[in-house]
Each structure stands twice: as C-alpha cells, then as structure tokens.
Amino acid sequence: MGLEEYKGVFVFAQQVDNVLNGVAFELLGKGKELAKDLGTEVSAVLIGSDVKGLADELAVYGADKVIVVDDPELKNYRTEPYAHALASVINEFKPEIMLVGATAIGRDLGPTVSARVATGLTADCTVLEIGDFPLNPVAGQEQKHNQLLMTRPAFGGNTIATIACPDNRPQMATVRPGVMQKIAPIEGAKANIVEFNPGFMPNNRYVEIMDIVKAVKTTANIMDAKILVSGGRGVGSKENFKLLDDLAEVLGGTVSCSRAVVENGWQPVDLQVGQTGKTVRPQIYFAIGISGAIQHVAGMEDSDLIVAINKDEDAPIFDVADYGLVGDLNKIVPALTKALKEAM
C-alpha cells in the first residue's frame, strides 16, 4: 500500500429518510481541525437515494467537497449496499482519514468497511488529533509523523488508550454523537458536489426489507437539553425520581440518569448518560446521588456547570463538580425545588 497516495479527511454523512444525523456535522467540525493540521481538505460522503439536495447543508457545516453516491438500492440502510458504496468511495478517492458516527448504523457500517478495505478501526473515540506515533521516541523504532492519534476509554473505562494505524490507510475511527462539536454555520455555503456510483449488483448478502415500523418515542432527547437533572443509584428507587422530576419541571430541564439506574429498571436507557449511554453538554448538569465513576463522567464532564449532591463527601463526582452539596438528597432536593419555585 502506497500510503502517500492517501490524502484528505472524509466523513460519512449519515442520513435517514433524507434527514442528516447531527453527528455528521459534529464530525465535519473535527474533520476541519484535522484537515487544517494536515494541510488538506475535508469531504463528506453522502450515501442514499435522492439525497443530492442535502449536500449544501453539509457545506454549511464545513464540507469542502461532498461525494454523493445516489442509487435506489440505497433508499433504506442495509449493510451490504452501504458497505459496497463506502468501500468503493475509499478505494476510488483514497482518503487518509475516514470518520464515522458511532450510531446504530455507524457501528454496523464502520467495521464492515474497515475489513473490506483492509485497515484498522478504533471505536468510540473521545479525542482525535494529529501527532507523532509512537508518542515518545523508542530506540530502534521509527517515529512516524502526522498520524491520526485516536484516544478512547479501555478496560471498562478504567484507563485511556491512544491508538494509531501507522501502516494502513485510511485511518478509521468511530465517534459517538455529542463528543465533538460542529462549527458555526457558514452562511451561503454551496457544496462542491462529486457524483460517484460504483454500480450495485444485488447478491445473497442483500437483505430484503419487508416492512418498516417507526416507533414514536415518549422520552426526551437528553442530548438537546440545556438543563439536565441526573440521578444515580443514590436516589434509591424509581418512585424517588419524583423528586428529580419536580426539580426538572421548575428549571425547565430534563431528567437523565446513570447506568445503574437503567440496570435497576428505574428509567429507560434513552435517558442514560455515560460511556455506554449518551454524551451530553448541557448548560447546567445536576448530578444527584451519582458517585462519579469514570464511565459516567466521560459522558457529562464537558457540561458548562456541574452541581453535585451526594451524602458521601469523598465521592469522585465532587472532583469534576463546580458546586457540591454534601448531604441527604431527600432533604436537599425538595428544599432546592421549593426555593426555586418561590424565586420564580
């Protein structure tokens, strides 16, 4: 493999029903940073049926070029045609870096494509940057420059690993929604569109979709909330979450929770914050009865303001909190709710 042939940062721009997923814009934002460091450009790969009209939206959020693969076989996501499309784009345009959102679709597509183009993939990255690898010079080993350094939690979140792929291209990574930040919209930006279709020959790996049933979710999207009132195991019971509901109502916020709460069946998984849940960046994050395990902190540490309430003064959550209250949440939360009601 001639590594020098591979240039540019590519982002898989996921869309469903001709609506772009927000993670595409977040990855374009990070892609712009990486491309600047490498002196190259960032391209979005838009795959679907009748999706060309979405290209300008990608340009508004930083895509220098939009490669459109448009075909009726791509109307609904299926592993085989989408993997064929993205792998063909990689083989044709040879990107140095390929970023994919770690959504349900991305988690399926990314590993399939990386295997098909014979490269590695680092999943669930929290930091992406350009640098040298190995990080520190090793005697007798070449230190390669301008490598994509992909950082992610490892061993259940108990350590952080920085991974590189120095001998294969593209360097591929998946990133969870909410981890990176999109850039400010570029008003009036128009896409430089490149149309590409590798041709689709349905085979025995093409799944036939018989029906699509769309469920209506009743839970709020915590990733969009400006104020989150989050509860952990220390809340004590499903019924006790009423205290958090009342506080969230007064604040105009949304209730979220830790993994332990979901495992106990007190709240649905859609409300889970953390390494195995969602990454959030609200203006205010209340951590109530949450110990502050690294797996949870990874999902909320970038909140603008963190307020922790816990009876254990040594709880790790206080290490990341801007304000901390040590005491019984059953007394503190109702008192806080009452005070806020009276002040409003």
Secondary structure, 3 states (H helix, E strand, C coil): CCHHHCCCEEEEECEECCEECHHHHHHHHHHHHHHHHHCCCEEEEEEECCCHHHHHHHHHCCCCEEEEEECHHHCCCCHHHHHHHHHHHHHHHCCCEEEEECCHHHHHHHHHHHHHCCCCEEEEECEEEEEEECCCCECCECCEEEEEEEEEEECCCCEEEEECCCCCCCEEEEECCCCCCCCCCCCCCCCCEEECCCCCCCCCCCCCCCCCCCCCCCCCCHHHCCEEEEECHHHCCCCCHHHHHHHHHHHCCEEEECHHHHHCCCCCHHHEECCCCECCCCCEEEEECCCCCHHHHCCCCCCCEEEEEECCCCCHHHHCCCEEEECCHHHHHHHHHHHHHHHC
